[in-house]
Amino acid sequence: MFEATRMLFIYVETPLHAGTGRGLGAVDLPIQRERTTQYPIVQASSIKGKLRAEAEVKGKAGQGITPEEVKIIFGPGTGDNASDHAGALSAGDARILLFPVRSLAGVFAWVTSVDALARFQRETAMVKLDPDWKEITEPGKEEALVNGNVLKAGDSVVLEEFSFTPKQDRVTETIGEWLAGNALPGGKEYDYWRKALPQKLCILPEDAFRDFVLYGTEVQTHVRLDPEKKTVQTGALWTSESLPVDTLLYAPLMATKSRANGNKLDAESILKKIDDLKLTRTQLGGDETTGQGMVALRIAGGRQ
């Protein structure tokens, strides 16, 4: 049973491609998605693997964690008596919370849905992080819950080519302010975004939200050139899908006491070691050498 918990928030700063390999649809290299909802995710193994990689770098440099503690927290490596014991840290899948969509007014909106927010509340209860929101009323089929007039173009909210009737709802402001204060990165460079979020948050009907996260991702075209002719090589043209900049995801972090023989680290100490890494940015997913997958991190909950 898990004895200590945190919530890891992941804010996408450059397009993020957490892929599934070769796809069968219109996009050659699609991103990871839930089977039932088709919402984008980053699988837990990627999250835990990246945390381990960052911890190993810090451990070798003597920055807040030792190599032995890395083994205790994440488990021994495959070539290092991996069967001795499991790691003490567990990570969940990173799920979608806010998705940026082009807006006729206000440049873009962060969209979400009652379904996505309810999923988030379910996981915050699991990690004992209470956002304390009132019950959210499901918007009508062509309505959008907003706060203020930033996203209004005349009498409508126009996202991509779709028009919604705006409905003022104070719970949208409450949610936006909580996310701005607790989920967005804490650096000064995010002052503007924390101020903008309550005004640009838009709660959509579930079907509309699903369609945006399914069809509103970035699709990039890649080519490979013949080094002599400087033309595209035959068959070397492909597309890859990415989560767009300004997407917000969340993933639970959970810990048990150390499973290593002779070590007494308790669950809270395990997560305190993760806190002490002071991770603010890292790289997730593919295409690292082309600047893809840069994300800002924030860990919430626990005894900070």
Backbone as numpy.savetxt, mean C-alpha at the origin, in Angstrom:
# Nx Ny Nz CAx CAy CAz Cx Cy Cz
-0.46 -17.72 18.83 -1.31 -16.52 18.83 -0.42 -15.28 18.83
-0.79 -14.31 17.99 0.00 -13.09 17.92 -0.22 -12.24 19.18
0.86 -11.67 19.67 0.83 -10.97 20.95 1.08 -9.47 20.82
1.56 -9.02 19.65 1.80 -7.59 19.43 1.56 -7.30 17.95
1.09 -6.10 17.68 0.68 -5.77 16.31 1.02 -4.33 15.94
1.13 -4.08 14.65 1.28 -2.75 14.07 0.50 -2.72 12.75
0.34 -1.52 12.20 -0.17 -1.37 10.84 0.87 -0.62 10.02
1.24 -1.21 8.89 2.20 -0.59 7.98 1.45 0.07 6.84
1.63 1.38 6.69 1.02 2.13 5.58 2.09 2.33 4.50
1.68 2.14 3.26 2.58 2.21 2.11 2.03 3.22 1.12
2.76 4.31 0.91 2.33 5.37 -0.01 3.22 5.34 -1.24
2.61 5.15 -2.40 3.34 4.94 -3.65 3.84 6.28 -4.19
5.16 6.39 -4.39 5.77 7.63 -4.88 6.20 7.54 -6.35
6.51 6.35 -6.83 6.72 6.14 -8.26 5.94 4.87 -8.63
5.52 4.71 -9.90 4.66 3.58 -10.25 5.19 2.25 -9.70
4.28 1.46 -9.12 4.65 0.24 -8.41 4.13 -0.98 -9.17
5.08 -1.83 -9.60 4.71 -3.07 -10.29 5.07 -4.26 -9.41
4.06 -4.78 -8.70 4.21 -6.03 -7.97 3.53 -7.08 -8.83
4.31 -7.80 -9.62 3.75 -8.59 -10.70 3.43 -10.03 -10.35
2.76 -10.68 -11.29 2.38 -12.08 -11.15 3.00 -12.95 -12.24
3.94 -12.39 -13.01 4.47 -13.12 -14.16 3.68 -12.80 -15.41
3.79 -13.65 -16.39 3.15 -13.41 -17.68 1.64 -13.56 -17.58
0.90 -12.57 -18.13 -0.55 -12.61 -18.10 -1.13 -13.12 -19.40
-2.43 -13.42 -19.38 -3.12 -13.94 -20.56 -4.04 -12.89 -21.20
-4.16 -11.70 -20.55 -5.06 -10.68 -21.05 -4.35 -9.67 -21.94
-4.92 -8.45 -21.96 -4.37 -7.41 -22.83 -3.01 -6.91 -22.34
-2.74 -7.03 -21.03 -1.47 -6.58 -20.46 -0.56 -7.80 -20.28
0.65 -7.70 -20.78 1.58 -8.84 -20.73 2.00 -9.16 -19.30
2.27 -8.11 -18.50 2.76 -8.31 -17.14 1.81 -7.59 -16.16
0.74 -8.25 -15.73 -0.22 -7.60 -14.83 0.29 -7.56 -13.39
-0.42 -6.80 -12.55 -0.08 -6.71 -11.13 -0.86 -7.75 -10.34
-0.47 -7.94 -9.08 -1.14 -8.88 -8.20 -2.51 -8.33 -7.81
-3.50 -9.23 -7.78 -4.87 -8.83 -7.43 -5.53 -9.92 -6.60
-6.52 -9.50 -5.79 -7.34 -10.48 -5.08 -8.16 -11.28 -6.08
-8.38 -12.53 -5.77 -9.13 -13.39 -6.70 -10.59 -12.97 -6.81
-11.23 -12.64 -5.71 -12.68 -12.38 -5.74 -13.02 -10.96 -6.16
-12.34 -9.96 -5.62 -12.69 -8.56 -5.88 -11.92 -7.95 -7.03
-10.77 -8.52 -7.35 -9.84 -7.96 -8.34 -9.21 -6.65 -7.86
-9.30 -6.37 -6.54 -8.59 -5.22 -5.99 -7.08 -5.49 -6.05
-6.26 -4.48 -6.34 -4.80 -4.68 -6.34 -4.30 -4.99 -4.92
-3.28 -5.83 -4.83 -2.60 -6.12 -3.58 -1.11 -6.22 -3.83
-0.33 -6.19 -2.74 1.08 -6.61 -2.76 1.15 -7.77 -1.79
1.53 -8.93 -2.26 1.47 -10.13 -1.43 2.41 -10.04 -0.24
2.00 -10.73 0.85 2.71 -10.65 2.12 4.17 -11.05 2.00
4.46 -12.02 1.14 5.85 -12.47 1.00 6.75 -11.33 0.51
6.22 -10.46 -0.35 6.99 -9.31 -0.83 7.24 -8.32 0.30
6.22 -8.08 1.12 6.36 -7.14 2.24 7.40 -7.65 3.23
7.26 -8.90 3.64 8.19 -9.46 4.63 9.61 -9.56 4.06
9.71 -9.94 2.79 11.03 -10.02 2.16 11.74 -8.68 2.11
11.00 -7.62 1.81 11.61 -6.29 1.77 12.02 -5.84 3.17
11.17 -6.09 4.17 11.54 -5.73 5.55 12.80 -6.47 5.98
12.89 -7.74 5.60 14.09 -8.51 5.95 15.33 -7.93 5.27
15.21 -7.60 3.98 16.35 -7.05 3.25 16.83 -5.75 3.89
15.88 -4.88 4.27 16.25 -3.63 4.92 16.90 -3.89 6.28
16.35 -4.87 7.03 16.91 -5.19 8.34 18.32 -5.76 8.21
18.56 -6.57 7.19 19.90 -7.14 6.99 20.92 -6.05 6.70
20.54 -5.07 5.89 21.44 -3.95 5.60 21.76 -3.18 6.88
20.71 -2.90 7.67 20.92 -2.16 8.93 21.75 -2.99 9.90
21.50 -4.32 9.93 22.23 -5.19 10.83 23.72 -5.22 10.53
24.07 -5.30 9.25 25.47 -5.30 8.87 26.15 -3.98 9.21
25.37 -2.91 9.20 25.92 -1.58 9.53 25.83 -1.27 11.01
25.24 -2.18 11.80 25.11 -1.94 13.24 24.16 -0.83 13.59
23.06 -0.72 12.83 22.11 0.37 13.02 20.79 -0.14 13.61
20.76 -0.34 14.93 19.51 -0.64 15.61 19.12 -2.09 15.66
19.87 -2.98 14.98 19.53 -4.40 14.96 20.80 -5.19 14.65
20.88 -6.40 15.16 22.05 -7.24 14.91 21.68 -8.34 13.91
22.69 -8.92 13.23 22.39 -10.04 12.32 21.68 -11.19 13.02
22.01 -11.46 14.28 21.35 -12.53 15.01 19.88 -12.20 15.25
19.59 -10.94 15.55 18.20 -10.53 15.74 17.41 -10.62 14.44
18.05 -10.38 13.30 17.39 -10.55 12.01 16.91 -11.99 11.85
17.76 -12.96 12.22 17.37 -14.37 12.14 16.22 -14.68 13.09
16.26 -14.10 14.29 15.20 -14.34 15.27 13.86 -13.81 14.77
13.90 -12.61 14.18 12.66 -11.95 13.75 12.10 -12.57 12.47
12.97 -12.83 11.50 12.50 -13.28 10.19 12.72 -14.77 9.93
13.45 -15.44 10.80 13.78 -16.84 10.60 15.12 -16.99 9.89
15.81 -18.12 10.09 17.08 -18.36 9.39 16.88 -18.42 7.89
17.91 -18.04 7.13 17.84 -18.11 5.68 17.83 -19.53 5.18
17.53 -19.72 3.90 17.40 -21.06 3.33 18.70 -21.86 3.42
19.84 -21.19 3.40 21.11 -21.89 3.52 21.71 -21.81 4.90
20.90 -21.51 5.90 21.41 -21.26 7.25 20.53 -21.97 8.28
20.41 -23.30 8.13 19.60 -24.10 9.07 18.17 -23.55 9.18
17.52 -23.39 8.03 16.20 -22.77 7.99 15.17 -23.56 8.79
15.40 -24.85 9.00 14.42 -25.67 9.72 14.53 -25.54 11.24
15.51 -24.79 11.72 15.70 -24.67 13.18 14.48 -24.05 13.87
13.98 -22.97 13.31 12.81 -22.31 13.89 12.22 -21.33 12.89
10.94 -21.00 13.06 10.29 -19.99 12.22 10.59 -18.60 12.77
10.39 -17.60 11.93 10.54 -16.22 12.39 9.41 -15.82 13.32
9.62 -14.74 14.06 8.62 -14.26 15.01 7.70 -13.20 14.41
8.03 -12.71 13.22 7.25 -11.65 12.59 6.40 -12.21 11.46
5.14 -11.80 11.41 4.24 -12.14 10.31 3.73 -10.86 9.67
3.63 -10.86 8.36 3.09 -9.71 7.63 1.87 -10.17 6.83
0.89 -9.29 6.69 -0.26 -9.57 5.85 -0.09 -8.97 4.46
-0.99 -9.31 3.56 -0.99 -8.68 2.24 -1.24 -7.19 2.38
-0.61 -6.40 1.52 -0.89 -4.96 1.46 -2.12 -4.75 0.58
-3.16 -4.17 1.14 -4.43 -3.99 0.43 -4.68 -2.52 0.10
-5.52 -2.30 -0.88 -5.79 -0.95 -1.36 -6.71 -0.21 -0.39
-6.39 1.04 -0.11 -7.25 1.90 0.70 -7.67 3.15 -0.06
-6.71 3.84 -0.67 -7.01 5.02 -1.48 -6.36 4.86 -2.84
-7.12 5.24 -3.89 -6.64 5.09 -5.26 -6.81 6.43 -5.97
-5.76 6.98 -6.60 -5.87 8.28 -7.27 -6.54 8.16 -8.63
-7.47 9.06 -8.90 -8.19 9.06 -10.19 -8.23 10.49 -10.71
-8.00 10.65 -12.00 -8.03 11.97 -12.63 -9.40 12.62 -12.45
-9.39 13.90 -12.07 -10.63 14.63 -11.82 -10.68 15.89 -12.67
-11.87 16.22 -13.17 -12.04 17.45 -13.95 -11.76 18.68 -13.09
-12.10 18.62 -11.81 -11.80 19.69 -10.87 -10.87 19.14 -9.79
-9.91 19.94 -9.37 -9.01 19.51 -8.31 -7.89 18.60 -8.75
-7.68 18.44 -10.04 -6.60 17.63 -10.65 -6.84 16.13 -10.48
-6.90 15.65 -9.23 -7.20 14.24 -9.01 -7.90 14.08 -7.68
-8.58 12.95 -7.54 -9.25 12.60 -6.29 -8.67 11.30 -5.76
-8.64 11.17 -4.43 -8.36 9.87 -3.82 -9.72 9.18 -3.64
-9.93 8.09 -4.35 -11.21 7.41 -4.24 -11.09 6.16 -3.37
-12.19 5.84 -2.71 -12.31 4.63 -1.92 -13.78 4.24 -1.93
-14.14 3.22 -1.17 -15.53 2.79 -1.11 -15.84 2.32 0.30
-17.13 2.16 0.58 -17.53 1.64 1.89 -16.94 0.25 2.11
-16.89 -0.55 1.06 -16.33 -1.89 1.15 -14.85 -1.83 1.52
-14.07 -0.99 0.83 -12.64 -0.88 1.11 -12.39 -0.34 2.52
-13.20 0.63 2.95 -13.05 1.19 4.30 -13.45 0.18 5.37
-14.49 -0.62 5.10 -14.92 -1.64 6.06 -13.84 -2.72 6.20
-13.20 -3.09 5.11 -12.10 -4.05 5.17 -10.96 -3.48 6.02
-10.67 -2.19 5.81 -9.61 -1.54 6.60 -9.96 -1.54 8.08
-11.21 -1.19 8.42 -11.63 -1.19 9.81 -11.53 -2.58 10.44
-11.82 -3.61 9.66 -11.71 -4.98 10.15 -10.26 -5.31 10.52
-9.33 -4.86 9.69 -7.93 -5.15 9.98 -7.37 -4.24 11.07
-7.88 -3.00 11.18 -7.43 -2.16 12.28 -7.88 -2.73 13.61
-9.06 -3.36 13.64 -9.51 -4.01 14.87 -8.57 -5.15 15.25
-8.10 -5.87 14.24 -7.19 -6.99 14.48 -5.87 -6.51 15.07
-5.39 -5.33 14.64 -4.11 -4.83 15.15 -4.30 -3.78 16.25
-5.54 -3.66 16.73 -5.85 -2.76 17.86 -5.51 -1.30 17.55
-5.86 -0.89 16.34 -5.72 0.50 15.93 -7.12 0.99 15.58
-7.71 1.83 16.44 -9.12 2.20 16.29 -9.26 3.57 15.64
-9.69 3.64 14.36 -9.89 4.95 13.72 -11.12 5.70 14.23
-12.03 5.00 14.91 -13.17 5.64 15.56 -14.02 6.46 14.57
-14.39 5.83 13.45 -15.27 6.48 12.50 -16.71 6.11 12.79
-17.60 7.01 12.47 -19.02 6.67 12.54 -19.37 5.79 11.34
-20.55 5.18 11.41 -20.99 4.32 10.31 -21.09 5.13 9.02
-20.61 4.55 7.94 -20.59 5.24 6.65 -21.79 4.82 5.82
-22.53 5.78 5.33 -23.69 5.50 4.49 -23.24 5.20 3.07
-23.69 4.10 2.52 -23.33 3.73 1.15 -23.90 4.77 0.18
-23.06 5.36 -0.68 -23.60 6.32 -1.66 -24.49 5.63 -2.68
-25.41 6.40 -3.26 -26.26 5.86 -4.31 -25.46 5.48 -5.54
-26.12 4.84 -6.50 -25.44 4.29 -7.66 -24.63 5.32 -8.43
-25.12 6.56 -8.51 -24.40 7.60 -9.24 -24.01 8.76 -8.33
-23.83 8.48 -7.04 -23.44 9.50 -6.07 -21.99 9.32 -5.66
-21.41 10.41 -5.14 -20.07 10.39 -4.58 -20.09 11.20 -3.29
-19.65 10.60 -2.18 -19.57 11.31 -0.91 -18.30 12.14 -0.90
-18.44 13.46 -0.67 -17.30 14.37 -0.70 -17.36 15.31 0.49
-16.28 16.06 0.65 -16.21 17.08 1.70 -15.76 18.38 1.04
-16.66 19.35 0.94 -16.30 20.62 0.32 -16.53 20.62 -1.18
-15.92 21.63 -1.86 -16.20 21.86 -3.28 -15.00 21.65 -4.19
-13.87 21.18 -3.65 -12.65 21.07 -4.44 -12.84 20.18 -5.66
-13.60 19.10 -5.54 -13.77 18.14 -6.63 -14.99 18.43 -7.49
-15.76 19.45 -7.15 -16.99 19.73 -7.88 -16.72 20.55 -9.14
-17.20 20.05 -10.27 -17.17 20.78 -11.54 -18.63 21.11 -11.88
-19.05 22.32 -11.56 -20.46 22.65 -11.69 -21.24 21.90 -10.62
-22.21 21.11 -11.05 -23.03 20.35 -10.11 -22.62 18.88 -10.04
-21.44 18.56 -10.58 -21.04 17.15 -10.65 -19.60 16.96 -10.17
-19.27 15.72 -9.84 -17.89 15.28 -9.67 -17.58 14.41 -10.88
-16.61 14.83 -11.68 -16.28 14.13 -12.92 -14.92 13.47 -12.76
-14.92 12.15 -12.73 -13.70 11.35 -12.58 -13.50 10.56 -13.86
-12.32 10.78 -14.49 -12.10 10.25 -15.84 -13.30 10.71 -16.70
-14.01 9.79 -17.35 -15.16 10.20 -18.18 -16.49 9.94 -17.49
-16.46 9.67 -16.18 -17.68 9.32 -15.45 -18.11 10.47 -14.53
-19.41 10.71 -14.51 -19.96 11.82 -13.73 -20.76 11.27 -12.55
-20.56 11.89 -11.37 -21.28 11.50 -10.15 -21.91 12.74 -9.52
-23.02 12.52 -8.86 -23.67 13.60 -8.12 -23.02 13.72 -6.75
-22.42 14.88 -6.43 -21.75 15.00 -5.13 -22.75 15.09 -3.98
-22.42 14.41 -2.90 -23.24 14.43 -1.69 -22.33 14.76 -0.52
-22.61 15.91 0.12 -21.78 16.33 1.24 -22.01 15.41 2.44
-20.90 14.95 3.03 -21.01 14.04 4.18 -19.82 14.31 5.11
-20.11 14.68 6.36 -19.05 15.02 7.30 -18.15 13.83 7.63
-18.67 12.61 7.49 -17.83 11.45 7.80 -16.66 11.37 6.82
-16.85 11.90 5.60 -15.76 11.94 4.63 -14.62 12.81 5.15
-14.97 13.95 5.75 -13.97 14.82 6.35 -13.27 14.13 7.52
-14.05 13.44 8.35 -13.48 12.74 9.50 -12.48 11.68 9.07
-12.87 10.90 8.07 -11.98 9.85 7.55 -10.73 10.47 6.94
-10.92 11.51 6.14 -9.78 12.16 5.50 -8.79 12.72 6.51
-9.30 13.35 7.55 -8.42 13.92 8.56 -7.68 12.84 9.34
-8.38 11.72 9.62 -7.71 10.63 10.34 -6.60 10.03 9.48
-6.88 9.78 8.21 -5.88 9.21 7.33 -4.71 10.17 7.12
-5.01 11.47 7.00 -3.94 12.45 6.84 -3.01 12.46 8.06
-3.59 12.31 9.24 -2.80 12.37 10.46 -2.14 11.07 10.86
-2.67 9.93 10.39 -2.20 8.64 10.87 -1.64 7.71 9.80
-2.01 7.92 8.54 -1.61 6.99 7.48 -0.62 7.58 6.49
-0.73 8.86 6.16 0.22 9.46 5.23 1.58 9.60 5.90
2.66 9.60 5.12 4.00 9.78 5.69 4.09 11.05 6.52
4.98 11.03 7.51 5.03 12.12 8.47 5.99 13.24 8.17
6.77 13.17 7.08 7.76 14.20 6.78 7.15 15.52 6.37
7.95 16.58 6.45 7.48 17.91 6.07 7.09 17.98 4.59
7.73 17.14 3.77 7.43 17.16 2.34 6.01 16.71 2.06
5.34 16.13 3.07 3.96 15.69 2.89 2.95 16.65 3.54
3.38 17.82 3.95 2.45 18.79 4.54 1.31 19.11 3.58
1.64 19.34 2.31 0.60 19.68 1.33 -0.41 18.55 1.19
0.08 17.32 1.12 -0.79 16.17 0.89 -1.69 15.90 2.09
-1.16 16.11 3.28 -2.00 15.93 4.48 -3.10 16.97 4.53
-2.81 18.17 4.08 -3.84 19.21 4.04 -4.86 18.94 2.94
-4.40 18.38 1.81 -5.29 18.18 0.66 -6.20 16.97 0.82
-5.75 15.94 1.55 -6.50 14.68 1.59 -7.95 14.83 2.04
-8.26 15.54 3.13 -9.68 15.63 3.52 -10.55 16.29 2.46
-9.98 17.18 1.63 -10.75 17.86 0.59 -10.86 17.04 -0.69
-9.91 16.13 -0.91 -9.88 15.37 -2.16 -10.34 13.93 -2.00
-10.77 13.57 -0.80 -11.26 12.22 -0.59 -12.67 12.09 -1.17
-12.91 10.98 -1.84 -14.20 10.75 -2.50 -14.60 9.30 -2.29
-15.75 9.07 -1.63 -16.23 7.71 -1.37 -17.25 7.37 -2.45
-16.94 6.33 -3.24 -17.74 5.96 -4.40 -18.56 4.69 -4.14
-19.57 4.45 -4.98 -20.24 3.15 -4.93 -19.23 2.03 -5.18
-19.48 0.86 -4.61 -18.52 -0.23 -4.68 -18.16 -0.61 -6.11
-19.15 -0.70 -6.99 -18.88 -1.10 -8.37 -18.00 -0.08 -9.08
-18.25 1.21 -8.85 -17.44 2.25 -9.49 -16.00 2.20 -8.99
-15.83 2.01 -7.68 -14.48 1.90 -7.13 -13.74 0.70 -7.73
-14.43 -0.44 -7.80 -13.80 -1.64 -8.38 -13.37 -1.39 -9.82
-14.22 -0.70 -10.59 -13.88 -0.44 -11.99 -12.65 0.46 -12.11
-12.54 1.45 -11.24 -11.37 2.34 -11.30 -10.09 1.59 -10.95
-10.11 0.76 -9.89 -8.88 0.06 -9.53 -8.57 -1.07 -10.51
-9.57 -1.48 -11.28 -9.34 -2.54 -12.27 -8.83 -1.97 -13.59
-9.38 -0.82 -14.00 -9.05 -0.28 -15.32 -8.28 1.04 -15.28
-8.06 1.60 -14.09 -7.41 2.91 -14.00 -5.95 2.86 -13.61
-5.32 1.68 -13.68 -3.90 1.56 -13.37 -3.06 2.07 -14.54
-1.76 2.25 -14.28 -0.84 2.66 -15.34 -0.42 1.44 -16.15
-0.41 1.57 -17.46 0.10 0.52 -18.35 1.24 1.14 -19.16
2.43 0.60 -18.97 3.62 1.12 -19.63 4.06 0.15 -20.73
4.48 0.73 -21.85 4.98 -0.06 -22.98 6.50 -0.09 -22.95
7.07 -1.29 -23.09 8.52 -1.46 -23.08 8.97 -2.06 -24.41
10.18 -1.67 -24.81 10.75 -2.22 -26.03 12.22 -2.59 -25.77
12.75 -3.45 -26.62 14.18 -3.74 -26.62 14.71 -3.47 -28.01
15.74 -2.65 -28.11 16.28 -2.25 -29.41 17.40 -3.17 -29.85
17.47 -3.38 -31.14 18.62 -4.05 -31.73 19.80 -3.09 -31.63
20.90 -3.48 -30.96 22.00 -2.53 -30.74 22.67 -2.04 -32.02
22.55 -2.82 -33.10 23.18 -2.40 -34.36 22.24 -1.56 -35.21
21.00 -2.02 -35.35 20.04 -1.33 -36.22 19.29 -0.20 -35.52
19.28 -0.24 -34.17 18.54 0.76 -33.38 17.04 0.74 -33.70
16.55 -0.45 -33.99 15.12 -0.66 -34.19 14.64 -1.71 -33.20
13.33 -1.77 -32.98 12.78 -2.72 -32.02 13.02 -4.15 -32.51
13.58 -4.98 -31.65 13.80 -6.37 -32.02 12.47 -7.10 -32.16
12.41 -8.05 -33.02 11.20 -8.82 -33.25 10.74 -9.51 -31.96
9.50 -9.29 -31.61 8.94 -9.90 -30.40 9.34 -9.22 -29.11
10.10 -8.15 -29.18 10.59 -7.49 -27.96 9.78 -6.23 -27.64
8.48 -6.35 -27.69 7.57 -5.27 -27.33 6.56 -5.83 -26.34
6.50 -5.26 -25.15 5.58 -5.79 -24.14 5.07 -4.66 -23.25
3.99 -4.94 -22.54 3.38 -3.96 -21.64 3.40 -4.48 -20.21
3.52 -3.56 -19.27 3.46 -3.93 -17.85 2.52 -2.97 -17.12
1.85 -3.48 -16.11 0.87 -2.73 -15.34 1.47 -2.31 -14.01
1.12 -1.12 -13.54 1.63 -0.62 -12.27 0.55 0.13 -11.52
0.65 0.14 -10.20 -0.18 1.03 -9.40 0.32 2.46 -9.58
-0.58 3.43 -9.75 -0.14 4.80 -10.00 0.40 5.50 -8.76
1.14 6.56 -9.00 1.64 7.42 -7.93 0.47 7.93 -7.09
0.67 8.02 -5.77 -0.30 8.51 -4.79 -1.34 7.47 -4.37
-1.10 6.20 -4.70 -1.92 5.11 -4.14 -1.51 4.89 -2.68
-2.50 4.58 -1.83 -2.22 4.26 -0.43 -2.67 2.84 -0.13
-1.72 2.03 0.40 -2.01 0.66 0.79 -1.71 0.49 2.28
-2.18 -0.62 2.84 -1.90 -0.92 4.24 -1.70 -2.41 4.41
-0.84 -2.78 5.38 -0.57 -4.19 5.64 -0.36 -4.37 7.14
-1.02 -5.36 7.76 -0.81 -5.60 9.19 0.53 -6.30 9.44
1.17 -5.93 10.53 2.38 -6.60 11.02 2.04 -7.20 12.37
2.36 -8.48 12.57 2.00 -9.19 13.80 3.20 -9.99 14.29
3.33 -10.13 15.59 4.50 -10.81 16.13 4.14 -11.71 17.29
4.93 -12.77 17.44 4.90 -13.63 18.62 6.24 -13.48 19.34
6.38 -14.09 20.48 7.68 -14.10 21.14 8.66 -14.93 20.31
9.95 -14.74 20.55 10.98 -15.44 19.80 10.81 -16.95 19.85
11.00 -17.61 18.71 10.94 -19.06 18.63 12.33 -19.69 18.67
13.36 -18.87 18.72 14.73 -19.37 18.74 15.09 -19.85 20.14
15.74 -20.99 20.23 16.15 -21.54 21.52 17.10 -20.58 22.23
16.82 -20.34 23.49 17.72 -19.53 24.30 17.55 -18.03 24.14
16.58 -17.61 23.32 16.37 -16.17 23.15 15.06 -15.77 23.80
15.07 -14.63 24.51 13.92 -14.22 25.32 13.18 -13.01 24.76
13.41 -12.62 23.51 12.72 -11.46 22.97 11.21 -11.71 22.94
10.44 -10.80 23.57 8.99 -10.96 23.52 8.42 -10.30 22.28
7.12 -10.45 22.05 6.50 -9.99 20.81 6.62 -8.48 20.63
6.40 -7.73 21.71 6.49 -6.27 21.60 7.91 -5.85 21.28
8.90 -6.53 21.84 10.30 -6.22 21.54 10.63 -6.52 20.09
10.00 -7.57 19.54 10.20 -7.90 18.12 9.76 -6.73 17.25
8.56 -6.21 17.51 8.05 -5.11 16.70 8.77 -3.80 17.01
9.26 -3.66 18.23 10.06 -2.47 18.56 11.34 -2.44 17.72
11.89 -3.61 17.43 13.06 -3.68 16.57 12.73 -3.19 15.16
11.52 -3.53 14.68 11.08 -3.03 13.37 10.90 -1.52 13.42
10.29 -1.02 14.51 10.15 0.43 14.68 11.50 1.13 14.64
12.48 0.51 15.32 13.80 1.14 15.46 14.59 1.18 14.16
14.15 0.42 13.15 14.80 0.51 11.85 14.58 1.88 11.22
13.51 2.57 11.67 13.18 3.93 11.20 13.12 3.98 9.66
12.37 3.03 9.10 12.21 2.98 7.65 11.23 4.05 7.20
11.66 4.92 6.34 10.77 5.96 5.80 10.51 5.76 4.31
11.47 5.18 3.60 11.29 4.90 2.18 12.00 3.60 1.83
11.46 2.92 0.83 12.10 1.72 0.31 11.60 1.51 -1.11
12.05 0.40 -1.72 11.62 0.06 -3.08 10.93 -1.29 -3.06
9.75 -1.38 -3.67 8.99 -2.62 -3.77 8.79 -2.98 -5.24
8.61 -4.25 -5.50 8.25 -4.69 -6.83 9.40 -4.68 -7.82
9.05 -4.74 -9.10 10.05 -4.86 -10.16 10.52 -3.52 -10.69
11.40 -3.61 -11.70 11.93 -2.44 -12.42 12.64 -1.46 -11.51
13.38 -2.00 -10.54 14.10 -1.15 -9.58 15.08 -0.22 -10.28
15.77 -0.70 -11.33 16.82 0.11 -11.96 16.26 1.23 -12.82
14.94 1.25 -13.04 14.33 2.36 -13.77 13.52 3.26 -12.85
13.80 3.18 -11.56 13.17 4.10 -10.60 11.75 3.75 -10.24
11.31 2.54 -10.52 9.94 2.14 -10.20 9.84 1.63 -8.76
8.64 1.71 -8.21 8.37 1.08 -6.93 8.88 1.79 -5.70
9.22 3.07 -5.81 9.63 3.81 -4.61 8.39 4.12 -3.77
8.43 3.76 -2.50 7.29 3.97 -1.62 7.74 4.62 -0.31
6.86 5.40 0.29 7.08 5.97 1.62 6.33 5.12 2.63
6.95 4.88 3.79 6.40 3.98 4.79 6.05 4.72 6.07
5.02 4.23 6.73 4.67 4.71 8.07 4.09 3.56 8.86
4.61 3.35 10.08 4.13 2.29 10.94 3.32 2.93 12.06
2.10 2.44 12.26 1.20 3.00 13.26 0.80 1.93 14.26
0.45 2.38 15.47 0.00 1.46 16.50 1.12 1.07 17.42
0.76 0.33 18.49 1.76 -0.15 19.43 2.25 0.95 20.34
3.27 0.62 21.10 3.85 1.57 22.04 5.06 2.21 21.36
4.81 3.28 20.60 5.87 3.92 19.84 6.80 4.72 20.77
